[in-house]
């Protein structure tokens, strides 16, 4: 598992373990926010009607 973390740090150009933790925390927060934002944005774009049913 440590090898995986080191590969990711090298790929992303991260030197510190704290920066690695921060990057993953940001990914987790933005990923979780999509769950909350998806439904209102979907309603706004489709006006309540599923896109597949629009003619």
PDBQT receptor file of N, H, CA, C and O in Angstrom, charges set to zero:
ATOM      1  N   UNK A   1       0.823  -1.184   0.000  1.00  0.00    +0.000 N 
ATOM      2  CA  UNK A   1       0.000   0.000   0.000  1.00  0.00    +0.000 C 
ATOM      3  C   UNK A   1       0.870   1.250   0.000  1.00  0.00    +0.000 C 
ATOM      4  O   UNK A   1       0.529   2.243  -0.643  1.00  0.00    +0.000 OA
ATOM      5  N   UNK A   2       1.964   1.210   0.700  1.00  0.00    +0.000 N 
ATOM      6  H   UNK A   2       2.240   0.403   1.222  1.00  0.00    +0.000 HD
ATOM      7  CA  UNK A   2       2.863   2.359   0.751  1.00  0.00    +0.000 C 
ATOM      8  C   UNK A   2       3.448   2.645  -0.624  1.00  0.00    +0.000 C 
ATOM      9  O   UNK A   2       3.665   3.803  -0.980  1.00  0.00    +0.000 OA
ATOM     10  N   UNK A   3       3.703   1.596  -1.395  1.00  0.00    +0.000 N 
ATOM     11  H   UNK A   3       3.526   0.655  -1.106  1.00  0.00    +0.000 HD
ATOM     12  CA  UNK A   3       4.229   1.770  -2.753  1.00  0.00    +0.000 C 
ATOM     13  C   UNK A   3       3.210   2.521  -3.610  1.00  0.00    +0.000 C 
ATOM     14  O   UNK A   3       3.581   3.392  -4.397  1.00  0.00    +0.000 OA
ATOM     15  N   UNK A   4       1.944   2.188  -3.460  1.00  0.00    +0.000 N 
ATOM     16  H   UNK A   4       1.643   1.480  -2.821  1.00  0.00    +0.000 HD
ATOM     17  CA  UNK A   4       0.884   2.870  -4.207  1.00  0.00    +0.000 C 
ATOM     18  C   UNK A   4       0.864   4.363  -3.873  1.00  0.00    +0.000 C 
ATOM     19  O   UNK A   4       0.800   5.208  -4.766  1.00  0.00    +0.000 OA
ATOM     20  N   UNK A   5       0.917   4.676  -2.578  1.00  0.00    +0.000 N 
ATOM     21  H   UNK A   5       0.969   3.990  -1.852  1.00  0.00    +0.000 HD
ATOM     22  CA  UNK A   5       0.919   6.081  -2.167  1.00  0.00    +0.000 C 
ATOM     23  C   UNK A   5       2.121   6.816  -2.726  1.00  0.00    +0.000 C 
ATOM     24  O   UNK A   5       1.999   7.957  -3.171  1.00  0.00    +0.000 OA
ATOM     25  N   UNK A   6       3.279   6.177  -2.710  1.00  0.00    +0.000 N 
ATOM     26  H   UNK A   6       3.378   5.249  -2.349  1.00  0.00    +0.000 HD
ATOM     27  CA  UNK A   6       4.482   6.816  -3.231  1.00  0.00    +0.000 C 
ATOM     28  C   UNK A   6       4.362   7.058  -4.739  1.00  0.00    +0.000 C 
ATOM     29  O   UNK A   6       4.789   8.101  -5.235  1.00  0.00    +0.000 OA
ATOM     30  N   UNK A   7       3.788   6.106  -5.462  1.00  0.00    +0.000 N 
ATOM     31  H   UNK A   7       3.441   5.259  -5.059  1.00  0.00    +0.000 HD
ATOM     32  CA  UNK A   7       3.579   6.287  -6.902  1.00  0.00    +0.000 C 
ATOM     33  C   UNK A   7       2.639   7.451  -7.180  1.00  0.00    +0.000 C 
ATOM     34  O   UNK A   7       2.876   8.240  -8.095  1.00  0.00    +0.000 OA
ATOM     35  N   UNK A   8       1.573   7.559  -6.390  1.00  0.00    +0.000 N 
ATOM     36  H   UNK A   8       1.381   6.918  -5.647  1.00  0.00    +0.000 HD
ATOM     37  CA  UNK A   8       0.634   8.661  -6.586  1.00  0.00    +0.000 C 
ATOM     38  C   UNK A   8       1.290   9.992  -6.251  1.00  0.00    +0.000 C 
ATOM     39  O   UNK A   8       1.080  10.978  -6.957  1.00  0.00    +0.000 OA
ATOM     40  N   UNK A   9       2.076  10.035  -5.193  1.00  0.00    +0.000 N 
ATOM     41  H   UNK A   9       2.247   9.234  -4.619  1.00  0.00    +0.000 HD
ATOM     42  CA  UNK A   9       2.771  11.272  -4.841  1.00  0.00    +0.000 C 
ATOM     43  C   UNK A   9       3.736  11.675  -5.954  1.00  0.00    +0.000 C 
ATOM     44  O   UNK A   9       3.841  12.857  -6.282  1.00  0.00    +0.000 OA
ATOM     45  N   UNK A  10       4.433  10.716  -6.529  1.00  0.00    +0.000 N 
ATOM     46  H   UNK A  10       4.348   9.756  -6.262  1.00  0.00    +0.000 HD
ATOM     47  CA  UNK A  10       5.354  11.017  -7.623  1.00  0.00    +0.000 C 
ATOM     48  C   UNK A  10       4.604  11.499  -8.859  1.00  0.00    +0.000 C 
ATOM     49  O   UNK A  10       5.034  12.443  -9.521  1.00  0.00    +0.000 OA
ATOM     50  N   UNK A  11       3.492  10.857  -9.167  1.00  0.00    +0.000 N 
ATOM     51  H   UNK A  11       3.143  10.090  -8.629  1.00  0.00    +0.000 HD
ATOM     52  CA  UNK A  11       2.702  11.230 -10.346  1.00  0.00    +0.000 C 
ATOM     53  C   UNK A  11       2.151  12.636 -10.222  1.00  0.00    +0.000 C 
ATOM     54  O   UNK A  11       2.147  13.393 -11.192  1.00  0.00    +0.000 OA
ATOM     55  N   UNK A  12       1.681  12.992  -9.021  1.00  0.00    +0.000 N 
ATOM     56  H   UNK A  12       1.685  12.377  -8.233  1.00  0.00    +0.000 HD
ATOM     57  CA  UNK A  12       1.086  14.300  -8.813  1.00  0.00    +0.000 C 
ATOM     58  C   UNK A  12       2.116  15.360  -8.445  1.00  0.00    +0.000 C 
ATOM     59  O   UNK A  12       1.771  16.537  -8.345  1.00  0.00    +0.000 OA
ATOM     60  N   UNK A  13       3.359  14.976  -8.245  1.00  0.00    +0.000 N 
ATOM     61  H   UNK A  13       3.640  14.020  -8.326  1.00  0.00    +0.000 HD
ATOM     62  CA  UNK A  13       4.398  15.935  -7.893  1.00  0.00    +0.000 C 
ATOM     63  C   UNK A  13       4.286  16.443  -6.465  1.00  0.00    +0.000 C 
ATOM     64  O   UNK A  13       4.596  17.601  -6.186  1.00  0.00    +0.000 OA
ATOM     65  N   UNK A  14       3.842  15.576  -5.560  1.00  0.00    +0.000 N 
ATOM     66  H   UNK A  14       3.590  14.635  -5.787  1.00  0.00    +0.000 HD
ATOM     67  CA  UNK A  14       3.652  15.946  -4.159  1.00  0.00    +0.000 C 
ATOM     68  C   UNK A  14       4.846  15.447  -3.354  1.00  0.00    +0.000 C 
ATOM     69  O   UNK A  14       5.275  14.304  -3.510  1.00  0.00    +0.000 OA
ATOM     70  N   UNK A  15       5.376  16.306  -2.498  1.00  0.00    +0.000 N 
ATOM     71  H   UNK A  15       5.027  17.235  -2.371  1.00  0.00    +0.000 HD
ATOM     72  CA  UNK A  15       6.544  15.949  -1.696  1.00  0.00    +0.000 C 
ATOM     73  C   UNK A  15       6.168  15.474  -0.295  1.00  0.00    +0.000 C 
ATOM     74  O   UNK A  15       6.823  14.591   0.259  1.00  0.00    +0.000 OA
ATOM     75  N   UNK A  16       5.140  16.043   0.267  1.00  0.00    +0.000 N 
ATOM     76  H   UNK A  16       4.608  16.761  -0.183  1.00  0.00    +0.000 HD
ATOM     77  CA  UNK A  16       4.805  15.800   1.666  1.00  0.00    +0.000 C 
ATOM     78  C   UNK A  16       3.579  14.891   1.800  1.00  0.00    +0.000 C 
ATOM     79  O   UNK A  16       2.690  14.892   0.948  1.00  0.00    +0.000 OA
ATOM     80  N   UNK A  17       3.555  14.124   2.878  1.00  0.00    +0.000 N 
ATOM     81  H   UNK A  17       4.278  14.123   3.569  1.00  0.00    +0.000 HD
ATOM     82  CA  UNK A  17       2.382  13.290   3.163  1.00  0.00    +0.000 C 
ATOM     83  C   UNK A  17       1.173  14.158   3.500  1.00  0.00    +0.000 C 
ATOM     84  O   UNK A  17       0.040  13.775   3.210  1.00  0.00    +0.000 OA
ATOM     85  N   UNK A  18       1.400  15.319   4.107  1.00  0.00    +0.000 N 
ATOM     86  H   UNK A  18       2.321  15.630   4.342  1.00  0.00    +0.000 HD
ATOM     87  CA  UNK A  18       0.303  16.230   4.423  1.00  0.00    +0.000 C 
ATOM     88  C   UNK A  18      -0.348  16.759   3.157  1.00  0.00    +0.000 C 
ATOM     89  O   UNK A  18      -1.571  16.888   3.101  1.00  0.00    +0.000 OA
ATOM     90  N   UNK A  19       0.442  17.064   2.145  1.00  0.00    +0.000 N 
ATOM     91  H   UNK A  19       1.435  16.959   2.190  1.00  0.00    +0.000 HD
ATOM     92  CA  UNK A  19      -0.121  17.525   0.875  1.00  0.00    +0.000 C 
ATOM     93  C   UNK A  19      -0.918  16.403   0.207  1.00  0.00    +0.000 C 
ATOM     94  O   UNK A  19      -1.972  16.647  -0.379  1.00  0.00    +0.000 OA
ATOM     95  N   UNK A  20      -0.410  15.183   0.300  1.00  0.00    +0.000 N 
ATOM     96  H   UNK A  20       0.447  14.985   0.776  1.00  0.00    +0.000 HD
ATOM     97  CA  UNK A  20      -1.129  14.028  -0.242  1.00  0.00    +0.000 C 
ATOM     98  C   UNK A  20      -2.477  13.874   0.457  1.00  0.00    +0.000 C 
ATOM     99  O   UNK A  20      -3.492  13.632  -0.196  1.00  0.00    +0.000 OA
ATOM    100  N   UNK A  21      -2.488  14.011   1.763  1.00  0.00    +0.000 N 
ATOM    101  H   UNK A  21      -1.663  14.207   2.294  1.00  0.00    +0.000 HD
ATOM    102  CA  UNK A  21      -3.733  13.926   2.526  1.00  0.00    +0.000 C 
ATOM    103  C   UNK A  21      -4.684  15.044   2.129  1.00  0.00    +0.000 C 
ATOM    104  O   UNK A  21      -5.885  14.814   1.984  1.00  0.00    +0.000 OA
ATOM    105  N   UNK A  22      -4.164  16.243   1.952  1.00  0.00    +0.000 N 
ATOM    106  H   UNK A  22      -3.189  16.430   2.070  1.00  0.00    +0.000 HD
ATOM    107  CA  UNK A  22      -4.989  17.383   1.565  1.00  0.00    +0.000 C 
ATOM    108  C   UNK A  22      -5.611  17.188   0.183  1.00  0.00    +0.000 C 
ATOM    109  O   UNK A  22      -6.791  17.484  -0.011  1.00  0.00    +0.000 OA
ATOM    110  N   UNK A  23      -4.834  16.697  -0.769  1.00  0.00    +0.000 N 
ATOM    111  H   UNK A  23      -3.877  16.457  -0.611  1.00  0.00    +0.000 HD
ATOM    112  CA  UNK A  23      -5.350  16.443  -2.117  1.00  0.00    +0.000 C 
ATOM    113  C   UNK A  23      -6.478  15.416  -2.064  1.00  0.00    +0.000 C 
ATOM    114  O   UNK A  23      -7.516  15.603  -2.700  1.00  0.00    +0.000 OA
ATOM    115  N   UNK A  24      -6.287  14.345  -1.321  1.00  0.00    +0.000 N 
ATOM    116  H   UNK A  24      -5.445  14.193  -0.804  1.00  0.00    +0.000 HD
ATOM    117  CA  UNK A  24      -7.326  13.318  -1.223  1.00  0.00    +0.000 C 
ATOM    118  C   UNK A  24      -8.557  13.817  -0.486  1.00  0.00    +0.000 C 
ATOM    119  O   UNK A  24      -9.678  13.423  -0.809  1.00  0.00    +0.000 OA
ATOM    120  N   UNK A  25      -8.358  14.676   0.495  1.00  0.00    +0.000 N 
ATOM    121  H   UNK A  25      -7.447  14.996   0.757  1.00  0.00    +0.000 HD
ATOM    122  CA  UNK A  25      -9.487  15.267   1.203  1.00  0.00    +0.000 C 
ATOM    123  C   UNK A  25     -10.304  16.152   0.268  1.00  0.00    +0.000 C 
ATOM    124  O   UNK A  25     -11.534  16.125   0.306  1.00  0.00    +0.000 OA
ATOM    125  N   UNK A  26      -9.636  16.929  -0.563  1.00  0.00    +0.000 N 
ATOM    126  H   UNK A  26      -8.637  16.951  -0.594  1.00  0.00    +0.000 HD
ATOM    127  CA  UNK A  26     -10.332  17.786  -1.534  1.00  0.00    +0.000 C 
ATOM    128  C   UNK A  26     -11.115  16.924  -2.533  1.00  0.00    +0.000 C 
ATOM    129  O   UNK A  26     -12.260  17.235  -2.861  1.00  0.00    +0.000 OA
ATOM    130  N   UNK A  27     -10.487  15.835  -3.015  1.00  0.00    +0.000 N 
ATOM    131  H   UNK A  27      -9.556  15.583  -2.748  1.00  0.00    +0.000 HD
ATOM    132  CA  UNK A  27     -11.206  14.928  -3.911  1.00  0.00    +0.000 C 
ATOM    133  C   UNK A  27     -12.447  14.364  -3.227  1.00  0.00    +0.000 C 
ATOM    134  O   UNK A  27     -13.502  14.268  -3.852  1.00  0.00    +0.000 OA
ATOM    135  N   UNK A  28     -12.338  13.993  -1.965  1.00  0.00    +0.000 N 
ATOM    136  H   UNK A  28     -11.481  14.071  -1.457  1.00  0.00    +0.000 HD
ATOM    137  CA  UNK A  28     -13.478  13.423  -1.239  1.00  0.00    +0.000 C 
ATOM    138  C   UNK A  28     -14.587  14.451  -1.060  1.00  0.00    +0.000 C 
ATOM    139  O   UNK A  28     -15.765  14.129  -1.218  1.00  0.00    +0.000 OA
ATOM    140  N   UNK A  29     -14.221  15.681  -0.733  1.00  0.00    +0.000 N 
ATOM    141  H   UNK A  29     -13.264  15.943  -0.604  1.00  0.00    +0.000 HD
ATOM    142  CA  UNK A  29     -15.231  16.725  -0.521  1.00  0.00    +0.000 C 
ATOM    143  C   UNK A  29     -15.943  17.058  -1.826  1.00  0.00    +0.000 C 
ATOM    144  O   UNK A  29     -17.170  17.156  -1.857  1.00  0.00    +0.000 OA
ATOM    145  N   UNK A  30     -15.184  17.233  -2.900  1.00  0.00    +0.000 N 
ATOM    146  H   UNK A  30     -14.188  17.153  -2.875  1.00  0.00    +0.000 HD
ATOM    147  CA  UNK A  30     -15.834  17.572  -4.175  1.00  0.00    +0.000 C 
ATOM    148  C   UNK A  30     -16.675  16.409  -4.696  1.00  0.00    +0.000 C 
ATOM    149  O   UNK A  30     -17.731  16.624  -5.290  1.00  0.00    +0.000 OA
ATOM    150  N   UNK A  31     -16.216  15.196  -4.479  1.00  0.00    +0.000 N 
ATOM    151  H   UNK A  31     -15.358  15.021  -3.997  1.00  0.00    +0.000 HD
ATOM    152  CA  UNK A  31     -17.008  14.035  -4.887  1.00  0.00    +0.000 C 
ATOM    153  C   UNK A  31     -18.308  13.949  -4.111  1.00  0.00    +0.000 C 
ATOM    154  O   UNK A  31     -19.354  13.624  -4.673  1.00  0.00    +0.000 OA
ATOM    155  N   UNK A  32     -18.242  14.238  -2.822  1.00  0.00    +0.000 N 
ATOM    156  H   UNK A  32     -17.393  14.501  -2.365  1.00  0.00    +0.000 HD
ATOM    157  CA  UNK A  32     -19.455  14.209  -1.999  1.00  0.00    +0.000 C 
ATOM    158  C   UNK A  32     -20.405  15.347  -2.349  1.00  0.00    +0.000 C 
ATOM    159  O   UNK A  32     -21.623  15.181  -2.284  1.00  0.00    +0.000 OA
ATOM    160  N   UNK A  33     -19.860  16.492  -2.714  1.00  0.00    +0.000 N 
ATOM    161  H   UNK A  33     -18.871  16.626  -2.766  1.00  0.00    +0.000 HD
ATOM    162  CA  UNK A  33     -20.712  17.633  -3.068  1.00  0.00    +0.000 C 
ATOM    163  C   UNK A  33     -21.524  17.356  -4.331  1.00  0.00    +0.000 C 
ATOM    164  O   UNK A  33     -22.624  17.887  -4.480  1.00  0.00    +0.000 OA
ATOM    165  N   UNK A  34     -21.010  16.546  -5.229  1.00  0.00    +0.000 N 
ATOM    166  H   UNK A  34     -20.116  16.115  -5.108  1.00  0.00    +0.000 HD
ATOM    167  CA  UNK A  34     -21.776  16.243  -6.437  1.00  0.00    +0.000 C 
ATOM    168  C   UNK A  34     -23.070  15.512  -6.105  1.00  0.00    +0.000 C 
ATOM    169  O   UNK A  34     -24.056  15.636  -6.832  1.00  0.00    +0.000 OA
ATOM    170  N   UNK A  35     -23.078  14.752  -5.013  1.00  0.00    +0.000 N 
ATOM    171  H   UNK A  35     -22.277  14.651  -4.422  1.00  0.00    +0.000 HD
ATOM    172  CA  UNK A  35     -24.299  14.059  -4.600  1.00  0.00    +0.000 C 
ATOM    173  C   UNK A  35     -25.374  15.077  -4.244  1.00  0.00    +0.000 C 
ATOM    174  O   UNK A  35     -26.542  14.889  -4.585  1.00  0.00    +0.000 OA
ATOM    175  N   UNK A  36     -24.992  16.153  -3.564  1.00  0.00    +0.000 N 
ATOM    176  H   UNK A  36     -24.044  16.306  -3.287  1.00  0.00    +0.000 HD
ATOM    177  CA  UNK A  36     -25.961  17.160  -3.138  1.00  0.00    +0.000 C 
ATOM    178  C   UNK A  36     -26.342  18.109  -4.271  1.00  0.00    +0.000 C 
ATOM    179  O   UNK A  36     -27.473  18.593  -4.313  1.00  0.00    +0.000 OA
ATOM    180  N   UNK A  37     -25.433  18.375  -5.173  1.00  0.00    +0.000 N 
ATOM    181  H   UNK A  37     -24.514  17.982  -5.139  1.00  0.00    +0.000 HD
ATOM    182  CA  UNK A  37     -25.666  19.355  -6.237  1.00  0.00    +0.000 C 
ATOM    183  C   UNK A  37     -26.367  18.732  -7.443  1.00  0.00    +0.000 C 
ATOM    184  O   UNK A  37     -27.033  19.439  -8.199  1.00  0.00    +0.000 OA
ATOM    185  N   UNK A  38     -26.226  17.432  -7.631  1.00  0.00    +0.000 N 
ATOM    186  H   UNK A  38     -25.684  16.858  -7.017  1.00  0.00    +0.000 HD
ATOM    187  CA  UNK A  38     -26.748  16.765  -8.820  1.00  0.00    +0.000 C 
ATOM    188  C   UNK A  38     -28.252  16.949  -8.992  1.00  0.00    +0.000 C 
ATOM    189  O   UNK A  38     -28.709  17.297 -10.081  1.00  0.00    +0.000 OA
ATOM    190  N   UNK A  39     -29.008  16.727  -7.963  1.00  0.00    +0.000 N 
ATOM    191  H   UNK A  39     -28.637  16.444  -7.078  1.00  0.00    +0.000 HD
ATOM    192  CA  UNK A  39     -30.470  16.769  -8.090  1.00  0.00    +0.000 C 
ATOM    193  C   UNK A  39     -30.986  18.160  -8.452  1.00  0.00    +0.000 C 
ATOM    194  O   UNK A  39     -31.789  18.263  -9.379  1.00  0.00    +0.000 OA
ATOM    195  N   UNK A  40     -30.572  19.243  -7.775  1.00  0.00    +0.000 N 
ATOM    196  H   UNK A  40     -29.919  19.159  -7.021  1.00  0.00    +0.000 HD
ATOM    197  CA  UNK A  40     -31.061  20.570  -8.177  1.00  0.00    +0.000 C 
ATOM    198  C   UNK A  40     -30.622  20.968  -9.584  1.00  0.00    +0.000 C 
ATOM    199  O   UNK A  40     -31.391  21.584 -10.321  1.00  0.00    +0.000 OA
ATOM    200  N   UNK A  41     -29.406  20.626  -9.956  1.00  0.00    +0.000 N 
ATOM    201  H   UNK A  41     -28.781  20.125  -9.357  1.00  0.00    +0.000 HD
ATOM    202  CA  UNK A  41     -28.926  20.965 -11.300  1.00  0.00    +0.000 C 
ATOM    203  C   UNK A  41     -29.708  20.176 -12.342  1.00  0.00    +0.000 C 
ATOM    204  O   UNK A  41     -30.069  20.717 -13.388  1.00  0.00    +0.000 OA
ATOM    205  N   UNK A  42     -29.968  18.923 -12.071  1.00  0.00    +0.000 N 
ATOM    206  H   UNK A  42     -29.675  18.484 -11.222  1.00  0.00    +0.000 HD
ATOM    207  CA  UNK A  42     -30.749  18.094 -12.990  1.00  0.00    +0.000 C 
ATOM    208  C   UNK A  42     -32.153  18.674 -13.175  1.00  0.00    +0.000 C 
ATOM    209  O   UNK A  42     -32.658  18.754 -14.295  1.00  0.00    +0.000 OA
ATOM    210  N   UNK A  43     -32.773  19.076 -12.071  1.00  0.00    +0.000 N 
ATOM    211  H   UNK A  43     -32.362  19.011 -11.162  1.00  0.00    +0.000 HD
ATOM    212  CA  UNK A  43     -34.110  19.674 -12.165  1.00  0.00    +0.000 C 
ATOM    213  C   UNK A  43     -34.079  20.976 -12.953  1.00  0.00    +0.000 C 
ATOM    214  O   UNK A  43     -34.980  21.245 -13.747  1.00  0.00    +0.000 OA
ATOM    215  N   UNK A  44     -33.052  21.777 -12.738  1.00  0.00    +0.000 N 
ATOM    216  H   UNK A  44     -32.320  21.558 -12.093  1.00  0.00    +0.000 HD
ATOM    217  CA  UNK A  44     -32.930  23.041 -13.447  1.00  0.00    +0.000 C 
ATOM    218  C   UNK A  44     -32.768  22.814 -14.948  1.00  0.00    +0.000 C 
ATOM    219  O   UNK A  44     -33.365  23.531 -15.751  1.00  0.00    +0.000 OA
ATOM    220  N   UNK A  45     -31.976  21.837 -15.324  1.00  0.00    +0.000 N 
ATOM    221  H   UNK A  45     -31.491  21.255 -14.672  1.00  0.00    +0.000 HD
ATOM    222  CA  UNK A  45     -31.713  21.586 -16.745  1.00  0.00    +0.000 C 
ATOM    223  C   UNK A  45     -32.878  20.910 -17.456  1.00  0.00    +0.000 C 
ATOM    224  O   UNK A  45     -33.095  21.135 -18.647  1.00  0.00    +0.000 OA
ATOM    225  N   UNK A  46     -33.618  20.093 -16.743  1.00  0.00    +0.000 N 
ATOM    226  H   UNK A  46     -33.441  19.909 -15.775  1.00  0.00    +0.000 HD
ATOM    227  CA  UNK A  46     -34.692  19.334 -17.395  1.00  0.00    +0.000 C 
ATOM    228  C   UNK A  46     -36.079  19.848 -17.044  1.00  0.00    +0.000 C 
ATOM    229  O   UNK A  46     -37.065  19.316 -17.553  1.00  0.00    +0.000 OA
ATOM    230  N   UNK A  47     -36.192  20.847 -16.205  1.00  0.00    +0.000 N 
ATOM    231  H   UNK A  47     -35.391  21.280 -15.791  1.00  0.00    +0.000 HD
ATOM    232  CA  UNK A  47     -37.477  21.418 -15.772  1.00  0.00    +0.000 C 
ATOM    233  C   UNK A  47     -38.387  20.355 -15.186  1.00  0.00    +0.000 C 
ATOM    234  O   UNK A  47     -39.604  20.425 -15.360  1.00  0.00    +0.000 OA
ATOM    235  N   UNK A  48     -37.829  19.378 -14.499  1.00  0.00    +0.000 N 
ATOM    236  H   UNK A  48     -36.840  19.322 -14.358  1.00  0.00    +0.000 HD
ATOM    237  CA  UNK A  48     -38.629  18.371 -13.826  1.00  0.00    +0.000 C 
ATOM    238  C   UNK A  48     -38.989  17.172 -14.675  1.00  0.00    +0.000 C 
ATOM    239  O   UNK A  48     -39.404  16.144 -14.140  1.00  0.00    +0.000 OA
ATOM    240  N   UNK A  49     -38.843  17.276 -15.982  1.00  0.00    +0.000 N 
ATOM    241  H   UNK A  49     -38.506  18.111 -16.417  1.00  0.00    +0.000 HD
ATOM    242  CA  UNK A  49     -39.161  16.170 -16.879  1.00  0.00    +0.000 C 
ATOM    243  C   UNK A  49     -37.857  15.453 -17.245  1.00  0.00    +0.000 C 
ATOM    244  O   UNK A  49     -36.896  16.091 -17.675  1.00  0.00    +0.000 OA
ATOM    245  N   UNK A  50     -37.826  14.124 -17.073  1.00  0.00    +0.000 N 
ATOM    246  H   UNK A  50     -38.607  13.606 -16.724  1.00  0.00    +0.000 HD
ATOM    247  CA  UNK A  50     -36.605  13.413 -17.462  1.00  0.00    +0.000 C 
ATOM    248  C   UNK A  50     -36.259  13.673 -18.929  1.00  0.00    +0.000 C 
ATOM    249  O   UNK A  50     -37.136  13.685 -19.793  1.00  0.00    +0.000 OA
ATOM    250  N   UNK A  51     -34.999  13.874 -19.189  1.00  0.00    +0.000 N 
ATOM    251  H   UNK A  51     -34.287  13.864 -18.488  1.00  0.00    +0.000 HD
ATOM    252  CA  UNK A  51     -34.529  14.234 -20.537  1.00  0.00    +0.000 C 
ATOM    253  C   UNK A  51     -34.930  13.206 -21.576  1.00  0.00    +0.000 C 
ATOM    254  O   UNK A  51     -35.201  13.556 -22.725  1.00  0.00    +0.000 OA
ATOM    255  N   UNK A  52     -34.971  11.925 -21.181  1.00  0.00    +0.000 N 
ATOM    256  H   UNK A  52     -34.751  11.641 -20.248  1.00  0.00    +0.000 HD
ATOM    257  CA  UNK A  52     -35.305  10.876 -22.145  1.00  0.00    +0.000 C 
ATOM    258  C   UNK A  52     -36.780  10.936 -22.569  1.00  0.00    +0.000 C 
ATOM    259  O   UNK A  52     -37.143  10.384 -23.607  1.00  0.00    +0.000 OA
ATOM    260  N   UNK A  53     -37.630  11.599 -21.775  1.00  0.00    +0.000 N 
ATOM    261  H   UNK A  53     -37.334  12.047 -20.932  1.00  0.00    +0.000 HD
ATOM    262  CA  UNK A  53     -39.038  11.696 -22.130  1.00  0.00    +0.000 C 
ATOM    263  C   UNK A  53     -39.387  12.947 -22.914  1.00  0.00    +0.000 C 
ATOM    264  O   UNK A  53     -40.504  13.064 -23.419  1.00  0.00    +0.000 OA
ATOM    265  N   UNK A  54     -38.447  13.895 -23.026  1.00  0.00    +0.000 N 
ATOM    266  H   UNK A  54     -37.540  13.800 -22.616  1.00  0.00    +0.000 HD
ATOM    267  CA  UNK A  54     -38.719  15.119 -23.778  1.00  0.00    +0.000 C 
ATOM    268  C   UNK A  54     -38.722  14.827 -25.267  1.00  0.00    +0.000 C 
ATOM    269  O   UNK A  54     -37.965  13.978 -25.736  1.00  0.00    +0.000 OA
ATOM    270  N   UNK A  55     -39.574  15.529 -26.018  1.00  0.00    +0.000 N 
ATOM    271  H   UNK A  55     -40.189  16.219 -25.637  1.00  0.00    +0.000 HD
ATOM    272  CA  UNK A  55     -39.632  15.342 -27.464  1.00  0.00    +0.000 C 
ATOM    273  C   UNK A  55     -39.035  16.510 -28.179  1.00  0.00    +0.000 C 
ATOM    274  O   UNK A  55     -38.996  16.528 -29.409  1.00  0.00    +0.000 OA
TER     275      UNK A  55
